[in-house]
């Protein structure tokens, strides 16, 4: 599966990337919303891990720019879970919402893979 990880936090990006690659997925990393949008449009991924708050475009702004994305599943992530939850994530066009920091990154990967079963 082709996965796009969009997050301005290097540690989050690298951790997700390593865990995804360990499960056999192809991973593209983007350090902000603008980079993420370009990568998404250039090669539509199967799955996108998308941070809510980033420099440039925010996660919700990226979703708005992409528009309907029937071929990509989206997981919104945020350390500021107070403003965002599963309901608001789905209203923005995401499939899941995951609060940061992650308790168990492999559980997150398993949930992501479950979107395709």
C-alpha positions as CSV (number, residue, x, y, z in Angstrom):
1,X,0.0,0.0,0.0
2,X,1.2,3.5,-0.8
3,X,1.1,5.8,2.3
4,X,1.6,9.5,2.5
5,X,2.7,10.8,6.0
6,X,2.2,14.6,6.3
7,X,3.4,16.1,9.6
8,X,5.8,18.9,10.6
9,X,7.2,17.0,13.5
10,X,10.2,15.0,12.3
11,X,9.9,12.4,15.1
12,X,6.2,11.6,14.2
13,X,7.0,11.4,10.5
14,X,10.0,9.1,10.9
15,X,8.2,6.9,13.5
16,X,5.2,6.3,11.3
17,X,7.4,5.8,8.3
18,X,9.5,3.2,10.0
19,X,6.5,1.3,11.4
20,X,4.7,1.4,8.0
21,X,7.8,0.2,6.1
22,X,8.3,-2.6,8.6
23,X,4.8,-3.8,7.6
24,X,5.7,-3.7,3.9
25,X,4.2,-0.4,2.9
26,X,5.7,2.2,0.5
27,X,5.9,5.6,2.3
28,X,6.2,9.1,1.1
29,X,6.9,11.8,3.7
30,X,5.9,15.5,3.6
31,X,7.1,18.1,6.2
32,X,4.1,20.5,5.8
33,X,0.7,20.9,4.2
34,X,2.0,22.5,1.0
35,X,4.4,19.6,0.5
36,X,1.7,17.1,1.4
37,X,-0.7,18.5,-1.1
38,X,1.8,18.4,-3.9
39,X,2.7,14.8,-3.1
40,X,-0.9,13.8,-2.9
41,X,-1.8,15.3,-6.3
42,X,1.4,13.9,-7.9
43,X,0.8,10.3,-6.8
44,X,-2.5,9.7,-5.1
45,X,-1.8,7.5,-2.1
46,X,-4.0,4.7,-0.7
47,X,-3.7,6.1,2.8
48,X,-2.8,9.5,4.2
49,X,-1.7,10.3,7.8
50,X,-2.4,14.0,8.0
51,X,-1.5,16.3,10.9
52,X,-4.1,19.0,11.7
53,X,-1.8,21.9,12.7
54,X,1.1,22.6,10.4
55,X,2.9,25.5,8.7
56,X,1.6,26.5,5.4
57,X,-1.6,24.6,4.8
58,X,-3.3,22.9,7.8
59,X,-4.6,19.3,7.5
60,X,-8.2,20.5,7.0
61,X,-7.0,23.0,4.3
62,X,-5.2,20.2,2.5
63,X,-8.4,18.1,2.6
64,X,-10.4,21.0,1.2
65,X,-7.8,21.5,-1.6
66,X,-7.8,17.8,-2.6
67,X,-11.6,17.7,-2.6
68,X,-13.4,14.4,-2.8
69,X,-10.8,11.6,-2.5
70,X,-12.6,8.3,-3.2
71,X,-9.3,6.4,-3.6
72,X,-7.5,7.6,-0.5
73,X,-8.3,6.8,3.2
74,X,-7.3,9.7,5.6
75,X,-6.3,9.6,9.2
76,X,-6.2,13.0,10.9
77,X,-3.8,13.4,13.8
78,X,-3.5,16.2,16.4
79,X,-1.9,16.8,19.7
80,X,-4.8,19.3,20.3
81,X,-7.6,16.7,20.6
82,X,-9.9,19.2,22.4
83,X,-10.9,20.8,19.1
84,X,-10.9,17.6,17.0
85,X,-12.4,14.2,17.4
86,X,-13.8,11.4,15.2
87,X,-17.0,13.4,14.4
88,X,-15.1,16.6,13.3
89,X,-12.6,14.5,11.4
90,X,-15.3,12.8,9.4
91,X,-17.0,16.1,8.7
92,X,-13.7,17.3,7.1
93,X,-13.5,14.1,5.0
94,X,-11.2,12.0,7.1
95,X,-11.9,8.3,8.0
96,X,-10.2,8.3,11.4
97,X,-8.9,10.7,14.1
98,X,-5.9,9.8,16.2
99,X,-4.7,11.9,19.1
100,X,-1.0,12.5,19.5
101,X,1.3,11.5,21.1
102,X,0.6,7.9,20.1
103,X,0.2,5.3,22.9
104,X,1.1,2.4,20.6
105,X,2.2,3.2,17.0
106,X,1.7,-0.4,15.9
107,X,-1.9,-0.3,17.1
108,X,-2.3,2.9,15.0
109,X,-0.9,1.0,11.9
110,X,-3.2,-1.9,12.6
111,X,-6.2,0.5,12.7
112,X,-5.1,2.1,9.5
113,X,-4.7,-1.3,7.7
114,X,-8.2,-2.2,9.0
115,X,-9.7,0.6,6.9
116,X,-8.9,-1.6,3.9
117,X,-10.5,-4.9,5.1
